[in-house]
Amino acid sequence: MSWESPERLLLLLGVLGLAVWYVFLQRRRSRYAVRFTNLRLLDRVAPDRPGWRRHLPAGLFLAMLALLVLGFARPQAEVRVPRERATVILAVDVSTSMLASDVEPDRLAAAKSAAHRFVDSLPDEFNVGLVAFAGSAAVLVPPGTDRTALHAGIRRLAEGSTGVQGTAIGEAIGTSLEAIRTFDVPGAQEPPPARIVLLSDGANTSGRDPISAAEEAVQDGVPVHTISFGTPSGYVARGGRPIRVPVDGQTLRAVAEQTKGGYHEAGSSDELRAVYEDIGTSVGYRLEKQDISARFIGFGLVLALAAAGGSMLWFSRLP
């Protein structure tokens, strides 16, 4: 939280002074009453003294003044504001290692299920596209708001659907950037903000260098959020024997750091869904500083009403 007019906070010293003065008057009044009052007679005449209730209206009044001073200083806070438009490219690894069953039922099936949820969590106004990659990359669904086509594309994701073996992370980034560049928003004076969300389980084994592709994303101002999906114990069966395919997220971490995106690790279906929810929040909202003085003023007015109500109830007068 920050303050647009922090010098106005000095008025809190006045509120503190009133609080000290009130305590001083109450202590002096108590000493005077003990010195000059017949306490035994007072107990018979007025056995029910207000006690703490007589201080409550004054305390609420001072708290109200403090809140009004805070509101007068124009507090500001970062508030999440929904983005009106954005372009998101979902890039999913469909290499052979994605068939590993260390994540039930297998990595690719779990990734598809989580991708459906992720797409549904994004605002309807967002343009979302789908890229599949293994040893090469291809746009399965160009960016758009047609969620039916997008869900159909996610269902079509299958191992080896690009026709080339390997894991081409750099190609996936480059293809996603090209899809963003060629997408034109009707009536838009400038392109909406764009993000790439890339899921893979291994290091780059073919195609262009992911770091050079990440540099291209930096030049275009497109952060790349990466998800390293799988566990170190993953394996696939080939030719009747198991082949280990442990997850490797070093390249994905480097890409995310270079493009100022987010790097995430997920070792289960539940973790992957949580990661997508987190990414959806960061993609769908932006942080914006807003004046929140109305909150302090509103709470101050509530305390003022409470102070007045308590005083009228217990003492039949306003504080």
C-alpha positions as CSV (number, residue, x, y, z in Angstrom):
1,M,0.0,0.0,0.0
2,S,1.2,3.5,-0.8
3,W,-0.1,7.0,-0.1
4,E,-0.7,9.8,-2.6
5,S,-0.6,12.5,0.1
6,P,1.5,11.0,2.9
7,E,2.0,14.3,4.6
8,R,-1.7,14.3,5.6
9,L,-0.9,11.3,7.9
10,L,0.5,13.9,10.3
11,L,-3.1,14.6,11.3
12,L,-2.9,11.2,13.2
13,L,-0.9,13.0,15.8
14,G,-3.9,15.1,16.5
15,V,-6.0,12.0,17.0
16,L,-3.3,10.6,19.3
17,G,-3.4,13.8,21.2
18,L,-7.2,13.6,21.7
19,A,-6.8,10.0,22.9
20,V,-4.1,11.0,25.5
21,W,-6.3,14.0,26.6
22,Y,-9.3,11.7,27.1
23,V,-7.3,9.2,29.2
24,F,-6.0,12.1,31.3
25,L,-9.5,13.5,31.9
26,Q,-10.8,10.1,32.9
27,R,-8.0,9.5,35.4
28,R,-8.5,12.9,36.9
29,R,-12.2,12.5,37.1
30,S,-11.8,9.1,38.9
31,R,-9.4,10.6,41.4
32,Y,-11.8,13.4,42.1
33,A,-14.8,11.0,42.5
34,V,-12.8,8.8,45.0
35,R,-11.7,11.8,47.0
36,F,-15.0,13.7,47.4
37,T,-17.7,10.9,47.1
38,N,-19.2,8.8,49.8
39,L,-18.7,5.4,48.1
40,R,-21.0,3.5,50.4
41,L,-23.8,5.9,49.7
42,L,-23.0,5.9,45.9
43,D,-23.3,2.1,45.8
44,R,-26.8,2.3,47.3
45,V,-28.0,5.1,45.1
46,A,-26.5,4.0,41.8
47,P,-25.4,0.4,42.1
48,D,-25.2,-0.2,38.3
49,R,-22.4,2.0,36.9
50,P,-21.8,2.0,33.1
51,G,-18.2,0.7,33.4
52,W,-16.5,0.0,30.1
53,R,-19.6,1.1,28.1
54,R,-19.0,4.8,28.9
55,H,-15.6,4.6,27.1
56,L,-16.8,2.7,24.1
57,P,-18.4,5.6,22.2
58,A,-15.3,7.7,22.7
59,G,-13.1,4.9,21.5
60,L,-15.2,4.4,18.4
61,F,-15.2,8.1,17.7
62,L,-11.3,8.2,17.9
63,A,-11.1,5.2,15.6
64,M,-13.4,6.9,13.2
65,L,-11.2,10.0,13.1
66,A,-8.1,7.8,12.5
67,L,-9.8,6.1,9.6
68,L,-11.0,9.4,8.1
69,V,-7.4,10.7,8.3
70,L,-6.1,7.6,6.5
71,G,-8.7,8.1,3.8
72,F,-7.8,11.8,3.5
73,A,-4.2,10.7,2.8
74,R,-5.4,9.0,-0.4
75,P,-4.2,5.4,0.1
76,Q,-3.5,3.3,-3.0
77,A,-3.2,-0.4,-3.4
78,E,-2.5,-2.8,-6.3
79,V,-5.9,-4.3,-7.4
80,R,-6.5,-7.2,-9.8
81,V,-8.3,-5.9,-12.8
82,P,-9.6,-8.3,-15.5
83,R,-8.1,-8.0,-18.9
84,E,-10.5,-7.1,-21.6
85,R,-8.7,-8.9,-24.3
86,A,-5.6,-11.1,-24.6
87,T,-4.2,-13.8,-26.9
88,V,-3.0,-17.0,-25.4
89,I,-1.3,-19.8,-27.2
90,L,-1.4,-23.2,-25.5
91,A,1.6,-25.4,-26.7
92,V,1.5,-29.0,-25.7
93,D,4.2,-31.6,-26.0
94,V,3.0,-34.8,-27.9
95,S,6.3,-36.6,-28.0
96,T,6.6,-40.3,-27.2
97,S,7.7,-39.6,-23.6
98,M,4.3,-38.1,-22.9
99,L,2.9,-41.6,-22.9
100,A,4.7,-42.3,-19.6
101,S,2.2,-43.6,-17.0
102,D,3.9,-42.1,-13.9
103,V,0.9,-39.7,-14.0
104,E,-2.4,-41.5,-14.3
105,P,-3.6,-42.4,-16.8
106,D,-0.6,-41.1,-18.7
107,R,1.1,-37.7,-19.0
108,L,-0.6,-36.7,-22.3
109,A,-4.1,-37.7,-21.2
110,A,-3.7,-35.8,-17.9
111,A,-2.4,-32.8,-19.8
112,K,-5.4,-32.8,-22.2
113,S,-7.8,-33.0,-19.2
114,A,-6.1,-30.1,-17.5
115,A,-6.0,-28.1,-20.8
116,H,-9.8,-28.3,-21.1
117,R,-10.2,-26.9,-17.6
118,F,-7.6,-24.1,-18.3
119,V,-9.4,-23.0,-21.5
120,D,-12.8,-22.9,-19.7
121,S,-11.2,-20.7,-17.0
122,L,-10.2,-18.0,-19.4
123,P,-12.6,-15.1,-20.2
124,D,-14.7,-15.6,-23.2
125,E,-13.2,-12.5,-24.9
126,F,-9.7,-14.1,-24.9
127,N,-8.4,-15.4,-28.2
128,V,-6.9,-18.8,-27.5
129,G,-4.9,-21.0,-30.0
130,L,-3.4,-24.5,-29.8
131,V,0.1,-25.7,-30.9
132,A,1.2,-29.3,-30.8
133,F,4.9,-30.1,-30.9
134,A,7.3,-33.1,-30.8
135,G,10.2,-33.1,-33.2
136,S,8.5,-30.2,-35.0
137,A,5.6,-27.9,-34.2
138,A,2.2,-27.2,-35.8
139,V,-0.7,-24.9,-35.2
140,L,-3.8,-27.2,-34.6
141,V,-6.2,-24.3,-33.8
142,P,-5.4,-20.7,-34.7
143,P,-6.1,-18.0,-32.1
144,G,-9.8,-17.2,-31.7
145,T,-12.8,-17.2,-29.4
146,D,-14.4,-20.4,-30.7
147,R,-14.1,-22.6,-27.7
148,T,-15.8,-25.5,-29.4
149,A,-13.0,-25.7,-32.0
150,L,-10.4,-25.4,-29.3
151,H,-11.8,-28.2,-27.2
152,A,-12.0,-30.3,-30.4
153,G,-8.3,-29.6,-31.1
154,I,-7.3,-30.6,-27.6
155,R,-9.1,-33.9,-28.0
156,R,-7.2,-34.5,-31.2
157,L,-3.8,-34.2,-29.4
158,A,-2.1,-37.5,-29.8
159,E,1.4,-38.9,-29.5
160,G,3.4,-38.4,-32.7
161,S,0.7,-36.2,-34.3
162,T,3.4,-33.9,-35.7
163,G,5.0,-36.8,-37.6
164,V,8.5,-36.1,-36.3
165,Q,10.1,-37.7,-33.2
166,G,11.8,-35.6,-30.6
167,T,11.1,-32.6,-28.4
168,A,11.4,-29.3,-30.2
169,I,10.8,-26.6,-27.5
170,G,12.3,-23.9,-29.6
171,E,10.1,-24.8,-32.6
172,A,7.1,-24.7,-30.4
173,I,7.9,-21.2,-29.2
174,G,8.6,-19.9,-32.7
175,T,5.4,-21.4,-34.1
176,S,3.4,-19.9,-31.3
177,L,4.9,-16.5,-31.9
178,E,4.1,-16.8,-35.6
179,A,0.5,-17.6,-34.8
180,I,0.3,-14.5,-32.6
181,R,1.8,-12.3,-35.3
182,T,-0.5,-13.4,-38.0
183,F,-3.6,-13.1,-35.8
184,D,-5.4,-9.8,-36.5
185,V,-8.0,-8.5,-34.0
186,P,-10.8,-6.6,-36.0
187,G,-11.0,-3.0,-35.0
188,A,-8.0,-3.1,-32.6
189,Q,-5.6,-0.1,-32.9
190,E,-2.9,-2.2,-31.3
191,P,-2.6,-6.0,-30.7
192,P,-3.8,-7.2,-27.3
193,P,-1.3,-8.6,-24.8
194,A,-0.2,-12.1,-25.6
195,R,1.1,-15.1,-23.6
196,I,2.4,-18.5,-24.5
197,V,1.7,-21.4,-22.1
198,L,4.1,-24.3,-22.9
199,L,3.9,-27.8,-21.4
200,S,6.6,-30.4,-21.8
201,D,8.3,-33.2,-19.9
202,G,11.8,-33.1,-21.3
203,A,14.7,-31.1,-22.6
204,N,15.0,-29.9,-26.2
205,T,16.3,-32.6,-28.5
206,S,15.6,-31.2,-32.0
207,G,14.9,-28.1,-34.0
208,R,16.0,-24.5,-33.2
209,D,17.7,-23.5,-29.9
210,P,15.0,-22.7,-27.3
211,I,17.1,-19.8,-25.9
212,S,17.2,-18.0,-29.3
213,A,13.5,-18.6,-29.7
214,A,13.0,-17.1,-26.2
215,E,15.0,-14.1,-27.2
216,E,12.5,-13.7,-30.1
217,A,9.7,-13.8,-27.6
218,V,11.4,-11.1,-25.6
219,Q,11.6,-8.9,-28.6
220,D,7.9,-9.4,-29.3
221,G,7.1,-8.7,-25.7
222,V,5.5,-12.2,-25.2
223,P,6.1,-13.9,-21.9
224,V,6.4,-17.7,-22.0
225,H,4.9,-19.6,-19.1
226,T,6.4,-23.1,-18.9
227,I,5.2,-26.2,-17.2
228,S,7.5,-29.1,-16.5
229,F,5.2,-32.1,-16.2
230,G,6.0,-35.6,-15.0
231,T,8.2,-37.3,-12.4
232,P,11.8,-38.6,-12.3
233,S,10.5,-42.2,-12.4
234,G,8.6,-42.0,-15.7
235,Y,9.2,-44.6,-18.4
236,V,7.6,-45.9,-21.6
237,A,7.6,-49.4,-23.1
238,R,9.3,-49.8,-26.5
239,G,10.1,-53.1,-28.1
240,G,9.1,-55.0,-25.0
241,R,11.4,-53.1,-22.7
242,P,11.0,-50.0,-20.5
243,I,12.8,-46.8,-21.5
244,R,13.2,-44.2,-18.8
245,V,11.9,-40.8,-19.6
246,P,12.6,-38.7,-16.4
247,V,11.2,-35.2,-16.4
248,D,13.8,-32.5,-17.2
249,G,12.8,-28.9,-16.6
250,Q,16.1,-27.0,-16.9
251,T,15.4,-25.7,-20.4
252,L,11.9,-24.8,-19.5
253,R,13.1,-22.8,-16.5
254,A,15.6,-21.0,-18.6
255,V,13.0,-20.0,-21.2
256,A,10.6,-18.8,-18.5
257,E,13.2,-16.7,-16.7
258,Q,14.5,-15.2,-20.0
259,T,11.0,-14.1,-21.1
260,K,9.8,-13.1,-17.7
261,G,7.2,-15.7,-17.6
262,G,6.5,-18.2,-14.9
263,Y,8.1,-21.6,-14.5
264,H,6.1,-24.4,-12.8
265,E,6.6,-28.0,-11.9
266,A,3.8,-30.5,-11.8
267,G,4.1,-34.2,-10.9
268,S,0.4,-35.2,-10.8
269,S,-2.9,-34.4,-12.4
270,D,-4.0,-32.3,-9.4
271,E,-0.8,-30.3,-9.4
272,L,-1.2,-29.6,-13.1
273,R,-4.7,-28.3,-12.6
274,A,-3.5,-26.1,-9.8
275,V,-0.7,-24.8,-12.1
276,Y,-3.1,-24.0,-14.9
277,E,-5.4,-22.2,-12.4
278,D,-2.4,-20.1,-11.2
279,I,-1.4,-19.2,-14.8
280,G,-5.0,-18.4,-15.7
281,T,-5.1,-15.9,-12.9
282,S,-1.9,-14.2,-13.9
283,V,-2.9,-14.2,-17.6
284,G,-6.5,-13.1,-17.1
285,Y,-5.8,-10.2,-14.7
286,R,-3.4,-7.3,-14.5
287,L,-2.3,-5.4,-11.4
288,E,-3.3,-1.8,-11.3
289,K,-2.9,0.9,-8.7
290,Q,-6.2,2.2,-7.5
291,D,-7.4,4.7,-4.9
292,I,-8.9,2.8,-2.0
293,S,-9.7,5.8,0.3
294,A,-13.4,5.0,0.0
295,R,-12.8,1.8,2.1
296,F,-11.3,3.8,5.0
297,I,-14.0,6.5,4.8
298,G,-16.7,3.8,4.7
299,F,-15.4,2.0,7.7
300,G,-15.0,5.3,9.5
301,L,-18.7,6.1,8.9
302,V,-19.7,2.7,10.2
303,L,-17.7,3.4,13.4
304,A,-19.4,6.8,13.7
305,L,-22.8,5.2,13.5
306,A,-21.8,2.6,16.1
307,A,-20.5,5.3,18.4
308,A,-23.7,7.3,18.1
309,G,-25.9,4.2,18.5
310,G,-24.1,3.1,21.6
311,S,-24.2,6.5,23.2
312,M,-27.9,6.9,22.5
313,L,-28.7,3.4,23.8
314,W,-26.8,3.6,27.1
315,F,-26.7,7.3,27.9
316,S,-29.6,8.8,25.8
317,R,-27.3,11.3,24.2
318,L,-24.9,11.6,21.3
319,P,-21.2,11.4,22.1
